[in-house]
Amino acid sequence: MFAGLDEIDWAAMKHAYGSAAEVPELLRGLVSDDPAVREAALDGMHGAVHHQGDVYACTLAAVPFLLEAAGDRALPGRGGVLKLLAGIGAAEEDDLDYEDDVEDEEDGEPVMFFRAARHAVAAGSPLFLELLADPDPEVRQAAPEALLTCRTDVGPLVEALRARLPLEGDAEARAAVVAAVGTFGRRSAAGQVTGLDATAVGTWLAEQANASADESYRLAALAELARTAPGALPEDVVATAVTLLRSVYAEGTPAKPEAGFETDTLAGAIRRMSEREAEGRRAPAAAELVRQLSVALGDRVDDRVRLLTELLRAPAWEARYDALRPASVLISGWRGPYQEIVALVGEQLLATEPRLNAVAAGALEHLDQLAAPAADALVRALEAAPREAPHTRDGGAPAWVTVWGSGLPSLGPTLSTLAALRDPRALPALRWAIERPEMPRDAGSAAGRYGAEVADLVPLIRRRLHDLPTVDGYDERRSGLVVALGRIGPAAAPALPDLLSRLPEQAALVAVGRLGPAAADAAPDLRRLLDHRDAATEIAAASALWQVTGDPDAVLPTLTRHLAAGGRVAAAAEAVAALGPAAEVLAPRLRKLAKARDANGWTSLHAAWALWRATGDADVAVPALTAAWTANVYVREPAARHLAEMGPAAAPAVPLIRAEVARRRRHTASDNGWSSDQVRSDEALLRACAAVLSAAGG
């Protein structure tokens, strides 16, 4: 086994963390008789040799040995080996145009071997076909995914997969087969593979979604049909899916036995998490069926809402539990009517099954104002919760404050969500959190959400600014408290000495500016910072000085200087916009910046807005704002706000606004990323778009 493995100079190669000298040990560990050794070796291969999808020289060199291991029926662990090969061969990637071998910029030598690895793994397709009938069910579950590394003449592969189904008795292997066929069908329709009729695949999937007596398999086929040929879905797709899911929950699904060992690896942590998720469940496999179907329905938001609403109303706690995370994914990534589904998620905060409580709280945490239908349930959950508790995966009502194993505590998701809603019923708990000796890192910023409503907290905030322990580097607690003072506004004027003592911190400069004329005593300090020699500080000081004094002559020289050149032109233009007509003298420079090519859109956005506020020049401002809109989705929220304030002058942007409103996806949503701010910013964008259409006659 592994003949020639030790003859390769592995030490001369590199992986993500340095020398690849340990690759032979990892390869042998993949097929060790000890399952703990296998898990650690697989973790090492994924974590270093194939780190985050990268393919190094050592990754490519390992492929022949991985294929050899996968084909030896006497060895354990081959299912994991096949999944590793699938990853190296980019089985999950549809469009590979962007992923070629990468050369070093200095010597031109290859440093990444994506294309070579894809070909090397795909050459194993005859082996992968044989393994569809392997005695080991884990191998049969992984073989269809490995076949997805093939990109040419895939028709015979699909035929082999379809022929395997009547002989396959393992539920997961059957689901893997139908997923592979569906994926090949989608790639054929997109022109990414050859030798396959995509229409025929859709027809076959529709048959599978109706033909089998196995409800789990029919659900898997229904999900693939939704992805591959959505036009062939039954009109009553939700009713069909709910009926099938009810049967799955009633009959149950096989549970995997616990591994019975521990490893200090990421792979081990993921496995243990999966084991905990399945513990005490009748139908542990149903969770993935629900997730896959919801995701597969994509932009059919109304269908997804109906599906998840039905599950969240179900008497069985497992059904409600399985709907929570897909509901969170749906709301955070797509626009839709979510009042009822949010209220149902809120009800799970009070469910008797404790594992629903924490997941429901997490699903609501970053919904901002969309969480309002759950507000009463959030308050009841807060009243029933402990004041503080360690972070745990055991479930139950989240505490007011979460204590972590290391680092500062944070507000629990229930309290954080209520603060985002600016619900006054959360203020006693929030005050307690700020008074807590070890104050949560985000308590100050949460208080700031209430603005002037929490002016009575100013004395407490001032005290905490003084008595909190000093830390090296950035202090998130104090920064949050400073932000809160700024958002409270002029009523926080008694705290001006505390803010001045923190200059030239950016948060303090912003807060002083927000106090406005009530911070007149800060003017001398702000003027001194206009020559600080740090561009960000000088611009922030100028902005604050304008807000405090309203004197354009004091700030224009500084802003003019930074508007002329340097790395902070966009920030300077944003500050100039606040001056309005007082900045008319800068119109020529602003006009030039607004018209200039801008890859990320921020400079043209701020310059266009400053120009409009200074001169009312819509002929330049509107095209610049729409160009910025197209260049960068993250510019759209402020761009829409600016267009709304321009009123009828924004009429040329109306087609762009209408197109945005018609989109189902949130404007910053991505299949490969997530932001805690994407719901808030998208809802703000939609409100601004509505204002544009109203003001511009659209």
C-alpha positions in Angstrom: 0.0 0.0 0.0 1.2 3.5 -0.9 4.3 2.3 -2.8 6.6 5.2 -3.5 5.0 7.4 -0.9 8.3 7.9 1.1 10.3 8.5 -2.0 8.7 11.9 -2.6 10.4 14.9 -1.0 7.4 16.1 0.9 9.5 18.4 3.1 10.4 20.5 0.0 6.7 21.3 -0.5 4.5 23.7 1.4 0.9 23.7 2.6 -1.2 26.3 4.4 0.9 26.2 7.6 4.4 25.5 6.3 6.3 22.3 5.5 4.3 19.4 4.0 6.6 16.8 5.7 3.8 15.3 7.6 1.7 14.4 4.5 2.7 10.8 4.4 1.7 10.3 8.1 -1.6 12.0 7.3 -2.3 9.8 4.3 -1.6 6.6 6.3 -3.7 8.0 9.1 -6.7 8.3 6.7 -7.0 4.6 6.5 -5.9 3.7 10.1 -7.8 1.0 12.0 -8.2 3.6 14.8 -11.2 5.9 14.0 -9.7 8.7 16.1 -6.5 8.6 14.1 -8.6 8.7 10.9 -10.6 11.7 12.1 -7.4 13.6 13.1 -5.8 12.8 9.7 -8.8 13.9 7.7 -8.9 17.1 9.8 -5.2 17.7 9.0 -5.7 17.1 5.3 -8.7 19.5 5.1 -7.1 22.0 7.5 -3.7 22.3 5.9 -3.2 20.3 2.7 -6.5 21.4 1.2 -7.0 24.5 3.3 -10.1 26.4 2.4 -10.2 24.8 -1.0 -6.6 25.6 -1.9 -4.6 23.1 -4.0 -0.9 23.1 -3.3 1.8 21.0 -4.9 1.5 18.6 -2.0 -2.2 18.4 -2.5 -1.8 17.4 -6.1 1.0 14.9 -5.2 -1.4 13.3 -2.7 -4.1 12.6 -5.3 -2.7 9.3 -6.6 -2.4 7.9 -3.1 -5.9 9.0 -2.2 -7.2 7.2 -5.3 -5.3 4.1 -4.3 -6.7 4.2 -0.8 -10.3 4.8 -2.0 -10.1 1.7 -4.2 -8.9 -0.8 -1.6 -11.9 -2.5 -0.1 -9.9 -3.8 2.8 -9.3 -0.4 4.2 -11.6 1.6 6.6 -12.2 5.4 6.2 -12.6 5.4 2.4 -15.8 7.4 2.6 -13.9 10.3 4.0 -11.1 9.8 1.5 -13.7 10.1 -1.4 -15.1 13.3 0.1 -11.6 14.7 0.3 -11.0 13.8 -3.3 -14.3 15.4 -4.3 -13.2 18.6 -2.6 -9.8 18.6 -4.3 -11.5 18.0 -7.6 -13.9 21.0 -7.1 -17.0 18.7 -7.2 -19.2 21.4 -5.6 -18.1 24.2 -7.9 -20.3 24.8 -10.9 -18.5 27.5 -12.9 -14.8 26.8 -13.0 -13.8 29.6 -15.4 -12.2 31.7 -12.6 -10.3 28.8 -10.9 -7.1 28.1 -12.9 -3.6 27.2 -11.8 -2.0 30.2 -10.1 1.6 31.3 -10.7 3.8 33.2 -8.3 4.1 36.8 -9.4 7.9 36.9 -8.9 9.2 33.7 -10.5 6.3 32.6 -12.5 6.2 29.1 -10.9 2.9 27.5 -10.1 1.8 27.8 -6.5 -1.7 26.6 -6.9 -2.8 23.6 -9.0 -6.5 23.9 -9.3 -6.8 22.7 -13.0 -4.3 20.0 -12.6 -6.0 18.6 -9.5 -9.4 18.6 -11.2 -8.1 16.5 -14.1 -6.2 14.2 -11.7 -9.3 13.5 -9.6 -11.7 13.3 -12.6 -9.4 10.6 -14.0 -10.6 8.4 -11.2 -14.2 8.3 -12.5 -14.0 4.6 -13.5 -13.1 3.8 -9.9 -15.9 6.1 -8.6 -18.4 4.2 -10.8 -17.2 0.9 -9.3 -17.6 2.3 -5.8 -21.3 3.0 -6.3 -21.7 -0.7 -5.5 -19.2 -0.9 -2.7 -20.1 -2.9 0.4 -19.4 0.1 2.7 -22.5 2.4 2.7 -20.3 5.4 3.6 -18.4 4.8 0.4 -21.6 4.6 -1.6 -22.8 7.8 -0.1 -19.6 9.6 -1.1 -19.0 8.1 -4.6 -21.7 10.2 -6.4 -20.2 13.4 -5.1 -16.8 12.3 -6.4 -18.3 11.7 -9.8 -19.2 15.4 -9.9 -15.6 16.2 -10.6 -16.2 15.0 -14.2 -17.1 17.7 -16.7 -17.1 16.0 -20.1 -19.4 13.3 -21.6 -21.3 12.9 -18.3 -24.2 11.1 -19.9 -22.9 7.6 -19.2 -22.2 8.7 -15.6 -25.8 9.8 -15.1 -27.1 6.5 -16.6 -24.9 4.6 -14.2 -26.2 6.6 -11.3 -29.8 6.1 -12.3 -29.2 2.4 -12.8 -27.8 2.1 -9.3 -31.0 3.4 -7.6 -33.2 0.3 -7.7 -30.3 -1.7 -6.1 -29.5 0.9 -3.4 -30.9 0.2 0.0 -29.2 3.0 2.0 -31.3 6.2 2.3 -28.3 8.5 2.4 -26.7 6.9 -0.7 -30.0 7.2 -2.6 -30.2 10.8 -1.7 -26.6 11.3 -2.9 -27.4 9.7 -6.2 -30.4 11.9 -6.9 -28.4 15.0 -5.8 -25.6 14.1 -8.2 -28.0 13.6 -11.1 -29.7 16.9 -10.4 -26.3 18.7 -10.3 -25.3 17.2 -13.6 -28.6 18.4 -15.0 -28.1 21.9 -13.9 -24.6 22.0 -15.2 -25.8 20.7 -18.6 -28.4 23.4 -18.8 -25.7 26.0 -18.0 -23.3 24.6 -20.6 -20.8 23.5 -18.0 -20.8 19.7 -18.9 -21.3 17.8 -22.1 -23.1 14.7 -23.2 -26.3 15.2 -21.2 -29.9 16.3 -22.0 -30.8 18.6 -19.2 -34.6 18.5 -20.1 -34.5 14.7 -19.7 -33.0 15.1 -16.2 -35.8 17.4 -15.2 -38.4 14.9 -16.4 -36.7 12.1 -14.5 -36.5 14.1 -11.3 -40.2 14.8 -11.6 -40.9 11.1 -11.9 -38.7 10.4 -8.8 -40.5 13.0 -6.8 -43.7 11.0 -7.3 -42.7 7.4 -7.9 -41.1 6.2 -4.7 -42.7 5.0 -1.5 -39.8 6.4 0.4 -40.9 9.9 1.7 -37.3 11.0 2.4 -36.2 10.1 -1.1 -39.2 11.9 -2.6 -38.3 15.0 -0.7 -34.7 14.9 -1.9 -35.9 14.5 -5.4 -38.4 17.4 -5.0 -35.5 19.6 -3.8 -33.4 18.7 -6.8 -36.4 19.3 -9.1 -36.8 22.7 -7.6 -33.2 23.5 -8.4 -33.0 21.9 -11.8 -36.4 22.3 -13.4 -38.6 24.5 -11.2 -41.2 24.8 -13.9 -41.9 21.1 -13.5 -42.8 21.4 -9.8 -46.3 20.5 -8.9 -48.6 23.4 -8.3 -49.2 22.2 -4.7 -45.5 21.7 -4.0 -45.8 23.0 -0.5 -48.8 20.8 0.4 -46.9 17.8 -1.1 -43.8 18.6 0.9 -45.7 19.1 4.1 -47.5 15.8 3.7 -44.2 14.0 3.0 -42.5 15.6 6.0 -45.4 14.7 8.3 -44.8 11.1 7.4 -41.1 11.4 7.9 -41.6 12.8 11.4 -44.2 10.2 12.3 -42.2 7.2 11.0 -38.7 8.5 12.1 -35.4 8.1 10.3 -32.4 6.0 11.2 -30.0 7.6 13.7 -26.3 7.2 13.3 -24.6 5.6 16.3 -22.3 7.9 18.3 -18.6 7.6 17.4 -17.6 6.8 20.9 -14.3 8.7 20.8 -13.0 12.2 21.0 -10.4 14.2 19.0 -9.2 17.7 19.6 -10.0 18.7 16.0 -12.4 20.9 14.0 -13.7 17.7 12.4 -14.3 16.2 15.8 -16.1 19.3 17.0 -18.4 19.2 14.0 -19.1 15.5 14.5 -19.9 16.1 18.2 -22.3 18.9 17.3 -24.0 16.7 14.8 -24.4 14.0 17.5 -25.8 16.5 19.9 -28.3 17.7 17.3 -29.5 14.1 16.7 -29.7 13.2 20.4 -33.3 12.5 21.6 -34.7 12.9 18.1 -37.1 10.6 16.3 -36.3 11.8 12.8 -32.8 13.4 12.9 -32.4 13.2 9.1 -35.5 15.5 8.6 -33.6 18.6 9.4 -31.4 18.3 6.3 -34.5 17.5 4.2 -36.2 20.7 5.3 -33.1 22.8 4.8 -32.4 21.5 1.4 -36.0 22.0 0.2 -36.2 25.5 1.5 -32.9 26.5 -0.1 -33.9 24.8 -3.4 -37.0 26.8 -3.7 -34.8 29.9 -3.9 -36.7 33.0 -5.0 -40.1 31.3 -4.5 -40.3 33.2 -1.2 -44.1 32.7 -0.8 -43.7 28.9 -1.1 -40.9 28.9 1.4 -42.9 31.0 3.9 -45.8 28.7 3.6 -43.6 25.6 4.1 -41.8 27.0 7.1 -45.0 28.4 8.6 -46.7 25.0 8.4 -43.7 23.4 10.2 -43.6 26.1 12.9 -47.2 25.4 13.7 -46.7 21.7 14.0 -47.3 20.0 17.3 -44.1 18.0 17.0 -41.2 20.0 18.4 -38.8 18.4 15.9 -40.7 20.0 13.0 -40.6 23.4 14.6 -36.9 23.0 15.5 -36.0 22.1 11.9 -37.9 25.1 10.5 -36.0 27.7 12.7 -32.7 27.8 11.0 -34.1 27.7 7.4 -36.5 30.6 8.5 -33.5 32.6 9.6 -31.7 31.9 6.3 -34.8 32.9 4.3 -35.5 36.2 6.2 -31.8 37.3 6.2 -31.3 36.6 2.5 -34.7 37.3 0.8 -37.3 40.0 0.9 -40.8 38.9 1.8 -43.9 39.1 4.1 -42.5 37.8 7.3 -44.9 39.1 10.1 -46.5 35.7 10.7 -43.3 33.6 10.5 -41.5 36.0 12.8 -44.3 35.8 15.4 -44.1 32.0 15.2 -40.4 32.0 15.7 -41.0 34.2 18.7 -43.3 31.6 20.2 -40.5 29.1 20.2 -38.7 31.3 22.8 -41.2 30.0 25.3 -41.4 26.3 24.1 -41.1 23.6 26.7 -38.4 21.8 24.6 -35.3 23.8 25.7 -33.3 23.5 22.5 -35.9 25.5 20.6 -35.4 28.6 22.8 -31.8 29.4 22.0 -32.1 28.7 18.2 -35.2 30.9 18.1 -33.4 33.7 19.9 -30.5 33.4 17.4 -32.9 33.5 14.5 -34.4 36.8 15.7 -31.2 38.5 16.8 -30.2 40.4 13.6 -33.6 41.1 12.1 -33.7 44.7 13.5 -37.2 46.1 13.1 -38.5 42.9 11.4 -38.4 41.3 14.8 -41.3 43.5 16.0 -44.0 40.8 15.7 -42.0 38.7 18.3 -41.5 41.6 20.7 -44.0 40.4 23.4 -42.6 36.9 23.3 -39.1 38.4 23.6 -40.1 40.3 26.7 -41.7 37.2 28.3 -38.5 35.2 27.5 -36.4 38.0 29.0 -38.5 38.0 32.2 -38.1 34.2 32.5 -34.4 34.1 31.8 -31.4 34.2 34.2 -29.5 37.4 34.4 -26.2 35.8 33.3 -25.1 32.4 32.2 -22.1 30.8 30.5 -22.4 30.2 26.8 -23.7 26.7 26.2 -25.2 24.5 23.5 -27.6 22.9 25.9 -30.5 25.3 24.9 -32.9 27.0 27.2 -33.9 30.6 27.4 -30.8 32.8 26.7 -29.6 34.9 29.7 -29.5 38.6 29.7 -25.8 38.4 29.5 -23.7 35.6 28.0 -20.4 34.8 29.7 -17.8 33.3 27.3 -14.9 31.0 28.1 -12.5 33.8 27.2 -12.9 37.5 26.5 -15.6 39.9 27.6 -19.2 38.9 28.1 -21.8 40.1 25.6 -25.5 40.8 25.7 -27.7 37.7 25.2 -29.6 37.6 21.9 -33.0 38.2 23.5 -31.9 41.4 25.2 -29.9 42.5 22.1 -32.9 42.0 19.8 -35.2 44.1 22.1 -32.6 46.8 22.2 -32.5 46.9 18.4 -36.2 47.3 18.5 -35.8 50.2 21.0 -38.3 48.4 23.2 -38.5 50.3 26.5 -39.3 47.1 28.4 -35.7 46.0 27.9 -34.2 49.1 29.5 -34.1 47.8 33.1 -32.1 44.7 32.0 -29.9 46.9 29.8 -29.2 49.2 32.8 -28.3 46.2 34.9 -25.9 45.0 32.2 -24.1 48.4 32.1 -23.9 48.4 35.9 -22.5 44.9 35.9 -18.8 45.0 37.2 -17.7 43.2 34.0 -19.8 45.1 31.6 -20.7 43.3 28.4 -18.7 44.6 25.4 -21.8 45.6 23.4 -23.9 47.1 26.2 -23.0 50.7 25.4 -23.7 50.4 21.7 -27.1 48.7 22.5 -28.0 51.6 24.8 -27.1 54.0 22.0 -29.9 52.6 19.8 -32.5 54.4 22.0 -31.0 57.8 21.4 -32.4 60.6 23.5 -34.8 58.2 25.2 -32.0 57.0 27.5 -30.8 60.5 28.6 -31.2 59.3 32.2 -28.3 56.9 31.6 -25.8 59.7 31.1 -24.6 59.7 34.7 -24.2 55.9 34.7 -22.3 56.0 31.4 -20.0 58.7 32.7 -19.2 56.7 35.8 -18.5 53.5 33.8 -16.2 55.4 31.4 -14.1 56.2 34.5 -14.3 53.0 36.5 -14.0 50.3 33.9 -10.7 48.5 34.0 -8.2 49.8 31.4 -7.3 47.4 28.6 -4.5 47.5 26.0 -5.6 48.5 22.5 -9.1 49.1 21.3 -11.7 49.1 24.2 -15.0 48.1 22.7 -16.9 48.8 26.0 -15.8 52.4 26.3 -16.2 53.0 22.6 -19.7 51.8 22.8 -20.5 54.1 25.7 -19.0 57.0 23.8 -21.2 56.2 20.8 -24.2 56.1 23.1 -23.5 59.6 24.4 -23.3 60.9 20.9 -26.6 59.2 19.9 -28.3 60.6 23.0 -27.4 64.0 21.6 -27.5 67.4 23.3 -29.0 65.9 26.5 -25.5 64.3 26.9 -23.8 67.7 27.1 -22.9 67.1 30.8 -20.6 64.4 29.6 -18.6 66.7 27.3 -15.5 66.7 29.6 -15.5 62.9 29.5 -15.6 63.0 25.7 -12.9 65.7 25.4 -10.6 63.5 27.6 -10.9 60.8 25.0 -9.9 63.0 22.0 -8.7 62.3 19.3 -10.5 59.0 19.3 -12.8 58.8 16.3 -15.8 57.7 18.4 -15.3 60.7 20.7 -15.0 63.2 17.8 -18.2 61.8 16.3 -20.0 62.0 19.6 -18.9 65.6 20.2 -20.2 66.6 16.8 -23.6 65.0 17.6 -23.9 67.2 20.7 -24.1 70.2 18.3 -24.0 73.7 19.7 -24.3 72.2 23.2 -20.7 71.3 22.8 -19.5 74.8 22.1 -16.8 74.5 24.8 -15.1 71.8 22.6 -14.3 74.2 19.8 -10.7 75.0 20.8 -9.9 71.4 21.2 -11.4 70.6 17.8 -9.5 73.5 16.1 -6.2 72.1 17.4 -7.0 68.7 15.9 -7.4 70.3 12.4 -3.6 70.0 12.1 -3.2 66.6 13.7 -1.3 65.2 10.7 -3.6 62.1 10.7 -6.1 62.5 7.8 -9.0 60.6 9.5 -8.6 62.7 12.7 -8.5 66.0 10.9 -11.6 65.2 8.8 -13.5 64.0 11.8 -12.5 67.1 13.8 -13.6 69.4 11.0 -16.9 67.6 10.7 -17.4 67.9 14.5 -16.4 71.6 14.5 -18.9 72.4 11.8 -21.7 70.7 13.7 -20.7 72.5 16.9 -20.1 76.0 15.5 -21.7 76.2 12.1 -18.6 78.1 10.9 -17.6 77.1 7.4 -14.5 79.3 7.3 -13.0 77.2 10.2 -13.3 73.9 8.4 -13.2 74.6 4.7 -9.3 74.8 4.5 -8.9 71.4 6.1 -11.6 69.7 4.0 -10.3 71.4 0.8 -6.9 70.0 1.5 -8.1 66.4 2.0 -10.5 66.7 -0.9 -7.6 67.5 -3.2 -5.6 64.3 -2.8 -4.8 61.4 -0.4 -6.4 58.3 0.8 -9.3 60.0 2.6 -11.0 61.8 -0.3 -14.3 60.0 0.1 -14.4 60.8 3.8 -13.6 64.4 3.1 -16.4 64.6 0.5 -18.8 63.1 3.0 -17.9 65.7 5.5 -18.3 68.5 2.9 -21.8 67.3 2.2 -22.9 68.4 5.6 -21.9 72.0 4.9 -24.6 72.3 2.1 -24.5 75.7 0.3 -21.6 76.8 2.4 -19.4 74.5 0.4 -20.3 76.0 -3.0 -16.7 77.1 -3.4 -15.7 73.5 -3.7 -18.1 72.7 -6.5 -15.5 72.4 -9.3 -13.5 69.8 -7.3 -16.7 68.0 -6.3 -17.9 67.9 -9.9 -14.7 66.4 -11.1 -14.7 63.8 -8.4 -18.3 62.9 -9.1 -17.6 62.4 -12.8 -14.3 60.5 -12.2 -14.1 56.7 -12.6 -14.5 55.1 -9.2 -14.2 51.3 -8.8 -15.9 51.0 -5.5 -18.4 53.9 -5.8 -17.8 55.6 -2.4 -15.9 58.7 -3.6 -18.4 59.4 -6.4 -21.3 58.8 -4.0 -20.1 61.3 -1.4 -18.9 63.8 -4.0 -22.2 63.7 -5.9 -24.2 64.2 -2.8 -22.0 67.1 -1.6 -22.3 68.7 -5.0 -26.1 68.5 -4.9 -26.3 69.9 -1.4 -23.9 72.7 -2.3 -25.3 73.7 -5.7 -28.4 71.6 -6.6 -26.6 70.3 -9.7 -28.7 67.2 -10.5 -27.3 66.8 -14.0 -24.0 65.6 -12.5 -25.2 64.3 -9.2 -27.8 61.8 -10.4 -25.7 60.1 -13.0 -22.9 59.8 -10.5 -25.2 58.3 -7.9 -26.5 55.8 -10.3 -23.0 54.9 -11.5 -22.0 54.3 -7.9 -25.1 52.2 -7.4 -24.1 49.9 -10.2 -20.4 49.8 -9.1 -21.0 48.6 -5.6 -24.1 47.1 -3.9 -23.0 48.4 -0.5 -23.4 52.0 -1.8 -27.1 51.5 -2.6 -28.6 52.3 0.8 -27.0 55.8 1.2 -27.4 56.4 -2.6 -31.2 55.8 -2.3 -31.5 58.0 0.7 -29.7 60.8 -1.2 -31.9 60.3 -4.3 -35.0 60.4 -2.1 -34.0 63.8 -0.7 -33.5 65.1 -4.2 -37.2 64.7 -5.0 -38.3 65.2 -8.6 -34.7 65.8 -9.7 -34.0 62.1 -9.1 -36.5 61.0 -11.8 -33.8 59.6 -14.2 -32.9 57.1 -11.4 -36.5 55.7 -11.2 -35.9 52.7 -13.6 -32.9 51.7 -11.4 -35.0 52.0 -8.3 -37.9 50.0 -9.7 -35.5 47.2 -10.7 -34.1 47.1 -7.2 -37.5 46.9 -5.6 -38.4 44.0 -7.9 -35.5 41.9 -6.7 -36.3 39.0 -4.3 -32.8 38.8 -2.8 -31.5 41.3 -0.3 -29.0 43.6 -2.0 -26.0 42.4 -0.1 -27.0 38.8 0.4 -24.7 36.1 -0.9 -24.7 32.3 -1.0 -21.1 32.4 0.3 -21.3 35.0 3.0 -23.4 36.7 5.7 -23.5 39.9 7.5 -25.3 40.8 10.8 -26.3 44.1 9.1 -27.8 42.8 5.9 -31.4 42.8 7.0 -31.3 46.2 8.6 -29.5 47.8 5.6 -31.7 46.1 3.0 -34.9 47.1 4.8 -33.5 50.7 5.0 -32.8 50.5 1.3 -36.4 49.4 0.5 -37.8 52.3 2.6 -35.5 54.8 0.8 -36.5 53.3 -2.6 -40.1 53.8 -1.8 -39.4 57.4 -0.8 -37.6 57.9 -4.2 -40.5 56.6 -6.1 -42.9 58.8 -4.2 -40.8 61.9 -4.4 -39.7 61.5 -8.0 -43.2 60.5 -9.3 -42.2 56.9 -10.0 
